[in-house]
Amino acid sequence: MEKTTPRLTMRINILTIFMALVVAAFTAVLFFLGSKNREIVSEQSQEIMSHVQEDVNQYLDTLLESTERIDLTIAGLYHSLAEINPQNEQMRTVMLSVVKNYPNVSFLYIGTEEGDTYTAADLSFSNQSNFISKPNTPLPKNAAYYWQAIILSSGNPTETTYYLDKNFNVLASESFLQEHFDARDRPWYIGAKKTKGLYWSPVYKFFETNNYGITVSEPLFDSSEAVFGVVGIDLSFDLLSNFFAEQTIGKRGKTFILDSKGEVIIPESEAKYFKTISPEVISAAFQSYQKTKVKSFEIKWKGVSYLCDFEPFALKNKEDWLVAVIVPSDDFFAKLRATQQSAILIVFIILGISGLGVVYLATRLSRPIVLLAKEVDKVRHLDFSKEARVASRVKEIYLMDYAISQLRSAMQSFTRYVPKEIVQALFAQNKEIKLGGEKKEVAVFFSDIEGFTSITEEQQTETLMALLAEYFDGMSKIILTAKGTIDKYIGDSVMAFWGAPTPEPKQAALCAETALLCHAFVQAFNRRCKEKNQPLFKTRFGINSGVAIVGNIGTPERMNYTLIGDMVNAASRIQQKNKVYSTSILMGEAIRKQLDDRFVIRPIDKVEVKGKKEKIALFELMAMKGGPVEISPAKETLDLAMRFTKAFDAFQADRKGEAKQLFEELHRDFPNDLPTQLYLERLQ
């Protein structure tokens, strides 16, 4: 009795399919629009962050280049120690003009080899409001700059400071003993003197303000090219911090400069600056960048997503900075998420309305189809008692009704020629493939990748599966082109055969040529893998010929068109013997006898294999004359095959002396040939 499966009615099917399509369509549209909108917002956010990166890098480049030019210009003004003295009014004016006209310059120094130091600075940078010698006495109201001379060369170290207005008029001065500052001990002075060229100092703490920064300095040379002093310009991070504080992205995004260890150096730590981007977020972003070296990426910290953009900036002293732009992703995506939520709500409303309409349409569509299905079932049971016609304006339903009516008439007529019982038996009859097989002469091909288990342990699954797909594709095309039948893929192995289901008179030659072409393909495949630093597949092949049972083997529920027999097992064992002799293609004697002189073959050994009592002869297939270029033999291959065969024959004939001499000569010309080495060891 036929087993019945529960089935849904036409109405429910139409309703389900219709609603599924509508839901799928809306879901696809929402997903597409959402992904596209997110992609657009993401691109815009990246573009904004990239613009900020460009602005910051341009600002830093301009700042550093202008500072270098100032340094070099001042250094070019003085050529002797005598020009550097407290009475040189021109020197003082030049120094103060630089400080005034270049707001990025916080301090300008000229230090000499005698220990004298001259400094020009903006008072706003030094945060000085009172006299140094009179801490309770404020400086003049109009004081804007100061010019300072520390004289150590006189033997009586003194420091004299002049306080000037914006027009460089001296408003006040003070002088006292100086025992603490010597420019010759400062990093900027030491570095410029040592390199004898433009020098960018590492980050260090300034003597005057205790703020961190860097100094660019240039040595002063006299006519004999001796260094008599150094010009230095301070760039305070406090000044740069003001610029970075203005670089906001979105509502809460910030820009930072990190050193090579991920420490924030610009802006200098201010609590208000880190309210939106905490130091922990900066540290997490830096660690992610260090691991991946990806310029733009996204991280999550305590449930909050942040967009990050890192750009290296190389300093003149070869110390690398990182310009980091970090923005909470909600600054860009909050409105998008709100829009998506509204869209989802609208979709649910539309789905509800559509559902009601679909119920109505499903009922209208299913009613005539249900009637037609009942008519078909009546015909299947040869029930012609009463015909029910379906009137419909739908063309397809009209055609179905007409076709069923014609089928009813034809079947009713057919039963007048043939008894109903026989017709019902024909309806119930099924033609199935039957189990069974027959003996045939076939050629069998086996391949296997050496050490594949180790490769799987070392490679990622995605990489390995892609390589295997390319490998099997190339091997399979060669086999199918040669009229072979691929039986199965067993892990990394391939089993194929010739001679079934269609007889093939050249099955042995085709099998052998296929093995050579597959070996050539693997060599080319490995060359490509080597260029990409991918694993190499060392493939071993075994071929054999003989009588096997070919047919549908298995169970009535599951069967396979394959072949079984002793020669099949022998082919598998022969393939495994490649490992012993370091060969690539081995064959049995049966297939060897069917090959002509085009194939370059040498005997290898007579060995015992599992499942056989007698030893079998093994031969190595080396090349094919007159075939494709990639499998044609080289002169060395022909020489090796001929000489090895001669030595092998002497060994088998028990002419040990002759065999030893021949193998020794062969080893001298082919030192890497393992079979030759094995026979020499046996002869020892």
N, C-alpha and C positions, 0 to 999 in steps of 0.2 A: 504494500500500500504506500502510495506516494506521501511523503512527509510534507505537511503543510506548514508554511512559515507565516506568522502573523504579519499582516500588511495593513498599511494605512489607506484610508479612503482617498478618492481623487480630490475631494474638497480639502482635506487636511494637507495632502501633498502640495496642491496648488498654493494653499495659504502658507505652508512652510517654505516652499521654494521662493515664492514672491517676497515674503517677509525677509527671508535670508538674503535675497538679492538686494532688497532695499537697505537692509542693515549693512550688508557688505559694501554697498555703494556709498552710503553715508559715512561709514567708517573709513573707507578708502579716501574719500574726499577730505574728511576731517584730518586723517593722518597725513595726506599729501599737503593740504594747506598748512597744517601745523608744522610739518617738517620743513616746508618751503619758507614759511614765515620765520621759523627758528633759524633756518639757514641764512635768510636775509638779515635778521637781527644780528646773528653771529658774525656775518661778514661785515656789517656796519660797525659792530663793536670792535672787531679786529682792526678795521680801517681807522677808527678813532684812536685806538691804542697805538697803532703804527704811526699815526700823525704825531701823537705825543712823543713817541720814541724819536721821530725825526727832529722834532723841535728841540728836545733835550740834547740830542747828539750834536745838532747844529750849534746850539748855544754853547755847549762845552768846547766844541772844536774852535768856534770863534773866540771864546774866552782864552783858550790856551794859546792859540796862534797870536792873538793880539798881545798877550803877556810876553811871549817870546820876542816879538818885534820890539816891544818897549825895552826889554832887557838888552837886546843886541844893539839897539840905537844908543842907549846910554853908555854901554860899554865902548862904543865906537867914538865917544866924545873925549875920552881921557887916555893918554898914552904915557904918562909918567906919574910917579908918586907925588911929585911936587905940585901937580895940578889938584890933588885931593887934599884940601886944607880948610880950616874953618873960615878963613878970610875970602874964599872963593864964592862971591855973591852969585855968580852965574850958575854954579853948581847947585846952590840952594834953590834958586828960582826954577831950574830945570826939574829938580826932584819934586818940589811942591806943585809944579804945573802938571806933572804926571799924575800925582795923587788927586789933584782937583779935576782933571779932564777925563780920567779913567776911573769911574766909580767902582770897578771890580778890584782895583788895586787897594788893598788895605794898608800895607806898609811897604816902603821902598828903602832899601839899605845900600850903602856903599861901605864896604869894609876893606881895610888895608892890611898888609903883611906886618906892619908895625903895631897892630892892635887897635888902631883908631877905627871908629864906626860912626857913620852919619846916617840918620834916619829921618824920613819924611812920612807923616801920617795924618789921616783925618781923625780929629778928636772923637768923632762919633763911633769909630771902630775901636778906639782904645778904652772907651767908657770912662775916661778921666774927667773929673769935674773940679778937682782941687789941685793946688800945687803939691808936688811930691815932697818937697822939703818943708812945706807948711800944710799939713793935712787938713787943717781947719779953715784954711783960707781958700775961697773959691776962685776959679780962674775968671778972667775978664769975660763979660757977657758975650762979646762979639768974637771971642776966640773960636776959630774954625779948624785951624791946622796947628801942628807943631813941627819944628825942625830941631833935631837933637844931634849933638856932637859929643861922643864919648872918646876922650883922648887918653890913651894909655902910654903913648910913646914919650911923653914928657917926663916920665918917672914919677909924676904926681897924678895918679888917675883921677880925672874929673869928668863930670857929666854936666853939660850945659844944654838947657832946653829953652827954645824961643817959641812963644805962643803968638800966633799971627791971625789976622782977620782974613776974610775972603779975598782981599786984594793983596795979601802977603805983607801987610804992614805989621811990624812987631808991636804987640800990645804989652807984653811982659816977658820976663825971663827968670830963670833960676839956675843956680850952679851949686854942685855939691860933690863930695868925693864919690867915686864909683869903684866898687870892688867886686861886682857880681857878674857883669856881662863882658864877654870877650867873643866877638864875632868869629874869630878863628876856631872856636870850639863848636860852632853851630853846624848842623848837618849840611845846610845849603852851601856854606863856605867850604867845608871840607870836600864835598862832592864836586863842586866846580873846579876847585884847585887840582883835585886828583885827576879828573877826566880831561882838564884843560879844554873844555868846551861847554856848550849849553847843558845844564844839569837840572833835572826835575827830582826833587827830593821825595822820599817816601812820606806817608802821612805822619805828622808829629805834632806835638803841642807847642804853640807859639810862646815865646818868652814873655812878650808884653801883655797878652790877653788871657793866656791859659786856654784859648780855644784851639781846636784842631784844624789843620789845614796842610797845604803843600806850598813849597817855595821853588820858583824857577830862578836860577842864578847863572851868571856868565863871568868868567875870569877877565881881569884887566891885564893886558900885556904891554911891557915897555918895548923899546926899539930892539932889544936883544931877545925878544920873545920870552922874557921871564915874567912870571905872574907877580904883580905887585899889589893886587887887590881883587875884590869880587863884588859884582852888582847883584842884589837879590830882591825879588818881588814876592810878597806874601799874597796867597789866595786863601782867604779864610772860608772854612766850610759854613760858618755862621752866615756869611754873605750869600753863599750858594743855597743855603737852606731857605732863604726868603724866596728865591726863584722857584724852588721845588714846591714850596707851600702853595704857590699860585697855580701849579699844574694839577688841577682837579679833573677827573674823568667821571662822567655821570654825577650822581649826588655824593658818593662816598669814596670814589676811587682816588688813589694816591700814586705818586711816583717817588721812587727811592734810588739811591746808589748804594750798592753793596760791595764790600771788598771780596777777595778770593775765598774768605772763610764764611761768607754769608752775613757778616756783621753790617748793620746799617751805619754808614758814615755820613751820608747826606740824606735828609736833613739831620742835624744833631738832635738828640732825643728831646722831644717836647711832648708832654702828656696830651695836649690837644691834638697834635698831629696823628697820634696813634689811637684815637678814639674809634675810628671806623675800620682801620686796618691794624690789628694788634701785632706785636713782635712775634707771637707764636705763629700767626698766619704767614708772615714773611719768612720765618724759618722753615715752615712746611713747604712753601712754594720753592724756596731755594733748594731744599733736599730733593724735591721732585725734579727740578731742572738738572741737578747734578746727576741724577740717576739716568734720565732719558736724553738730556741735551736737546730736547724739543723746545723750540723758541716760544710757541704759543700753546697753552694747555689750560686745563681746568682742574681745580682741586676742591676738596670738601674739608671743612674744618668745623667740628661741632655742629654738624647739620646744615651749615651755610656753604653755598657754592661760590667760588671765586674764579674769575677769569684772570689769567696771568700772562704777561708778555715780558720775556727777558732778552736783553740785547747786550752783548759784550762791548765794552768801550776800552780800548787800549790806551794807556797813558804813555807819555813820552819816556817815562822811566821803565817801560815794559811791564809795569804792574797793571794787571787787568782789573777793571771795574765791571760791575754788572748794573745796567740801568733796568730797574724792575718797575713795571706798571701792574698794579693789582687793583681789581674792581670787583665788588660784590655783584654776582650775575643778576641779582634782582634789579639792579639799576637799569639793566637793559631788557630783561625778560618779564618783569612784573606785569606790565600792560598786556604783553602777549598771552600770558597765562589767564588773565582775567577775560580776555577776548575769547580764548578757547573754551573756558567754562561757560560763557554765554552761548557760544555756538553749540556746545553739547546739549544745553537745556533746550535750545530751539529745535535741535535734531530729535530729541525725545518727544516734543510736542508734535512735530511733523510725523514721526513714526506712529504715534497714537492715532492721528487722523487717518494716516495711510492704512493702518491695520483695519479700521472699520470699513474703508473702501475695498480693501482686498478681500475681506470676508464676503462682502456682497458679490464682487466679481468672481470669486472662487465658486460660490454657489451657482451662479449663472453659467459658468464654464463647465463645471463638473457634472451637472445634471445630465446633459446629452451624452457626455463621454461615458458616464456610468451605465447609461442605457445601452450604449454600443458595446461596452465590455460584457454586459449580460448576454447580448446577442451572440458575441463571439464564443462565449462559454457554451451557449446552447448548440452552436455549430460543432464545437469540439466534442460534445457528447452526442452528436448526430441527432439533435432534437429539432425537428423541422415543423413542429406542431403549429406554431403561430409566429408570424413575422411581425415585429414591431419596428416601424420606420421612424427615424428621428428627423424632424424638420428643423433646419437651422440656417441662418444667414451667414454663418462662418463657413468659408470655403472648405477648409480642411475637414471640418466635421461632416460637411455634405459629402466630400469625397470618401471619407471613412464609411459613412452610411451606405454609399453606393457600392463600395468595394465589398463590404460585408454582405450586402444583398446578393452580389454576383457570386461570392464565395458560397453562400447558402445554396444558391441554385446549382453551382458546379458540384458541390458535395452531395447534394440531393440526387443529382444525375449520376454521380460516380457510384453511389450506393446501389444504383439499379444494375450496375455491371458487376460489382464486387460485393460480397456479403458484408454487412455492417461489422461483424466480429473481426474480419480481416482488416478492414479500414481502421478500426479502433486499435488493433495490434500494431499497425504501421505508425499510428500516432504515438503509441507508447514506446516504440523501438528506438534504441540509442546505439549509435555506432561508436565503439571505443577502441583505442589502441590496445593490442594484446601484448602480454609479456612473451619473450622468446628471443632467440638469436640463431645465428648460423656461423659456421667456421669459414674464415676467410684469410687469405694471405695479405698481411698488412705490414707497413713500416711505422715504427713508433718513435716519437721524439719526446725527450724529457729535458727540462732546464731547471736550474736551481741556483740561487744567489748564495755565495759562500759568506758565512758569518752574518746572515741577515738579522739574527736575534740581537747581536751586539749593536747593529745599526739602529734597530727599533728602540733600544734603550738609550741611545745617545741623541736621537733626533726628535724634534717636536712632531706630533701626529700630523699636523697640517702640512708641514714640509715633506714628510715621508710619503703621505698619501698622494701629494701632487707629483712627486718623483715616480712613484709606482705607476700612477696613471699614465705618465709619459712613457715609462719603460714598457708596460704591457701593451700600450697602443702601438708602439713601434714593432714589438715582437709579433703581435697579432696580425698586423697588416702584412708582414713578410710571410707568415704561415698561410694566411688566406689567399694571398696573391699566388702562392705556390700550390693552390688547390688542396691544402690541408684542412683537416677537420679538427677544430680545437675542442678537446674533450672537457677540460676543466682547468681552473686556476686553483692550485693548492697552496694557499698562503702566498709565498713569493715564487712558487714553481709553476711551470706551464707544461701540460700534457697535450700532445696532438698526435694525429695519425693520418696515414694515407692508405687508400685502397678501399675505403668504405665511407659512406654508403654506396658511392659510385666507384666501380673498378677503375684502377689507374695503372697502366702497364709500366710507367716510369716512376713508380712510387718510391723506390729506393733512392734513385738519383735526386728526385725532388726533395726527399727528406734530408739527404746529405747536403744538398745545396742550401736548403733552408737553414740548417744548423750553422753553416759558414756565414751566411748573410746575417743571421741573428747575432753571431759572435762579432762581426764587423760593426753591426749597429750598436752593440753594447760598448765597443771601444770608442766610437764616435760620441755616444751618450756620456761616457765617463769623461771624455775631454771637455765637454760642455760643463759637466758638474764640477770638474776641477777648477775651471775658470771662475765659477761662482762659489767656490769653497763649500761645495755640497758633497755628501758621501758618495763614494764610488761603489758600483755594483760589480763584483767579480763573479761572472756567471759561468757555470759549468754545464756542459751538454752531454747527453747520452742518447744514442740512437741504436735501433735494433730492428730486425725483420724476422717474420715468421708467421705461423698460423695462430690465430686467436679467435675466440668466440665474440662475435659482434652482434649487438642487437639491443633491445629494450630490457634492461636489467633493473630489478627493484621489486616493488610490490604493486598491486593493482591500484593503490591510492597514489603512489609516488614512484616514478620510474625515470630512468636515464638512458639515453642512447650512448653506449660506451663499449669498451672491449675488455675482456679478461683473459688471462692465460699465462703460461710460464714465460713466454717471450716478453710479455709486458713487464713482469717482475724483474726479469733479467735486464731489461733496458734501464729500469730505475736503479738497479745495483751498479750497472756499468757507469751511469752518470756519477755516482758517488765515488767511483774509483779515481776520478780526476784529481781528487784531493791528495791521493797517494803519490801520483806521478807529476803533479803540478802542471797538468795539461788542461786544455779547455774543452775539446770535443773527443770523446771516446766512442767507439762503435764495437758491435759484436761481429763475429766471423760470418754470420748468415747474411747480414747486409753488405759486408765487405765483398763477398763473392758476386754480388749483383751490380757492383759499381765498375765502370770502365776506367781506362787509363787517364781520363781527364782529371780525376781526383788524385791529389797528392796525399798518400797514406803511408804511414810507417807502423810496423808491428811494435807493440809495447810490452806485452807480457802474457803469460797464461796464469790465470788466478782462479781461486775458489771463490764462489759467491754464495751468499746465504740462499738456501732452498735448492741448490743443485749439487749432486754428488761429484760430477766430473768438472775438471777445470775448463774454463772457457778462455778463448783467445781474445785479447784486447788489441785494438788498433786505434791509432790517433789520426783523425782527419785534420789535415793541415791547410790545404788550399785547393783551388780548382782551376785548372788550366782552361783558357778559352771562355771563362765566365766573366761576370762583372769585375771591374777594376779592383774593387775593395777586397775581393777574395782571390785575386790572382796571386800566384806564388812568386816570391822573390828568388833570386839565384841562390841565396843562402838557404832558403827553405828547401829547395830542390836538392841541394847538396847534402843538407842534413838528413833528409828523408832517405836518399839513396845510400849514403854511407852508413847510417844507423841500421838500415835493413840488412846490409851486408854483414855488419858486426853481429847483429841479432841472430842471423842465420848461422854464423860460425859458432855462436854461444850455444844455440839449440842443438847443433851437430856435435857438441862436445869438443870442438877444436879450441880449447881454452887459450892456448898461446896466441893463436891468430886473433881470437876475439879480443884478448887483452890489448894487443898491439893496436887493433882497429879502434877500440873504445878510447885508448889513451890519445891517439891522434885526433879523434873526434872531440875529446874533452879539451885538447889544446886549442882547437879552433872554435869550439862552442862551450866555453867554461860554465855558462849558466844553465845548460841543459840538464835538468834533474834526472831524466831517465838514463842518460849516459853515466852520470855519477852513481846511480843505483847499481848499474851493471859492473862498474869498476869495483864497487864495494863487494859485490858478490864474488868477483874474480879474485879478490884478496883472500 
